[in-house]
Amino acid sequence: MDERRQEPIRFNINLKAEVLKLNDDSFPVEVRDISRRGLRLICDKFDYDINSRINMRIEEPNTDSFISLAAKVIWKRNIEGKSEAGVKLINILPESHASLLDYAYSKWINSRT
């Protein structure tokens, strides 16, 4: 039996977002890729521990709206003076998630033509 972990398909994307802090403050992050299960974030400094729950808002593509979601920090690292983190989606409206995936997929299709 093959015990290798199956990696989800990831789509490169560049969306502005923010992580919401408990004191009603926030800090900016960029969503660099998306999969069916999670996001990869880039920011100046990411001070959350592995397994921490975070709340976020992502600018919905081609609208003036935001998508709210909760996620769990799976991994983090510092690279080239920036912080990078992988988060697992744990609470997002299905239609919002579908909208993000559709946007990412259409960007991917357009980049191949």
C-alpha positions as CSV (number, residue, x, y, z in Angstrom):
1,M,0.0,0.0,0.0
2,D,1.3,3.4,-0.9
3,E,1.5,5.6,2.2
4,R,2.6,8.8,0.6
5,R,0.5,11.7,1.5
6,Q,-1.5,13.0,-1.5
7,E,-0.9,16.7,-2.0
8,P,-3.9,18.7,-3.1
9,I,-3.8,20.7,-6.3
10,R,-2.7,24.2,-5.5
11,F,-3.4,27.3,-7.7
12,N,-1.2,30.3,-7.6
13,I,-3.1,33.4,-6.7
14,N,-2.4,36.8,-5.4
15,L,-5.2,38.2,-3.2
16,K,-5.0,40.8,-0.5
17,A,-6.3,39.7,2.9
18,E,-6.0,40.5,6.6
19,V,-5.7,38.4,9.8
20,L,-8.0,39.8,12.5
21,K,-6.6,40.1,16.0
22,L,-8.6,39.8,19.2
23,N,-8.4,43.5,19.9
24,D,-10.3,44.4,16.7
25,D,-7.0,45.2,15.0
26,S,-5.7,43.4,11.9
27,F,-2.5,43.0,9.9
28,P,-2.2,42.6,6.1
29,V,-1.3,39.3,4.4
30,E,-1.2,38.1,0.8
31,V,-2.8,34.9,-0.2
32,R,-0.3,33.3,-2.6
33,D,-2.0,30.0,-3.4
34,I,-5.2,28.2,-2.6
35,S,-6.3,24.5,-2.6
36,R,-9.5,22.7,-1.7
37,R,-8.3,22.5,1.9
38,G,-6.2,25.6,2.6
39,L,-4.2,28.7,1.8
40,R,-0.5,29.8,1.7
41,L,0.0,33.3,3.2
42,I,2.9,35.7,3.0
43,C,3.4,38.7,5.3
44,D,6.0,40.7,7.1
45,K,5.7,38.9,10.4
46,F,3.4,36.0,11.4
47,D,3.3,35.6,15.2
48,Y,0.8,32.7,15.5
49,D,1.8,29.2,16.7
50,I,1.2,26.0,14.9
51,N,-2.4,24.7,15.5
52,S,-3.6,28.3,16.4
53,R,-7.0,29.3,15.0
54,I,-7.0,32.6,13.1
55,N,-9.9,34.6,11.6
56,M,-9.3,36.3,8.3
57,R,-10.9,38.5,5.6
58,I,-10.0,38.1,2.0
59,E,-10.8,40.7,-0.7
60,E,-13.3,38.9,-2.9
61,P,-12.0,39.1,-6.5
62,N,-13.7,41.6,-8.8
63,T,-16.0,43.0,-6.1
64,D,-15.9,45.4,-3.2
65,S,-16.7,42.6,-0.7
66,F,-14.7,40.5,1.7
67,I,-14.9,36.8,2.4
68,S,-14.6,35.9,6.1
69,L,-13.2,32.7,7.2
70,A,-11.5,30.8,10.1
71,A,-8.4,28.7,9.6
72,K,-5.9,26.6,11.5
73,V,-2.2,27.3,11.2
74,I,-0.6,24.1,9.9
75,W,3.0,25.3,9.3
76,K,5.0,28.5,9.2
77,R,8.5,29.5,8.2
78,N,10.6,32.6,7.5
79,I,12.0,33.0,4.0
80,E,13.8,35.9,2.4
81,G,12.9,38.3,5.2
82,K,9.2,37.5,5.1
83,S,6.9,35.1,7.0
84,E,5.1,32.3,5.2
85,A,2.3,30.2,6.6
86,G,0.1,27.4,5.5
87,V,-3.4,27.4,6.9
88,K,-6.2,24.8,6.8
89,L,-9.7,26.2,6.2
90,I,-12.0,25.2,9.0
91,N,-14.9,27.6,8.6
92,I,-15.8,29.3,5.2
93,L,-19.1,29.5,3.4
94,P,-19.2,26.8,0.6
95,E,-20.2,29.4,-2.0
96,S,-17.3,31.7,-0.9
97,H,-14.8,28.9,-1.1
98,A,-16.2,27.9,-4.5
99,S,-15.9,31.6,-5.7
100,L,-12.2,31.7,-4.7
101,L,-11.4,28.4,-6.3
102,D,-13.3,29.4,-9.5
103,Y,-11.3,32.6,-9.6
104,A,-8.0,30.8,-9.1
105,Y,-8.8,28.2,-11.7
106,S,-9.8,30.8,-14.3
107,K,-6.5,32.6,-13.7
108,W,-4.6,29.3,-14.1
109,I,-6.5,28.5,-17.4
110,N,-5.8,32.0,-18.8
111,S,-2.1,31.7,-17.9
112,R,-1.8,28.5,-20.0
113,T,-3.2,30.1,-23.2
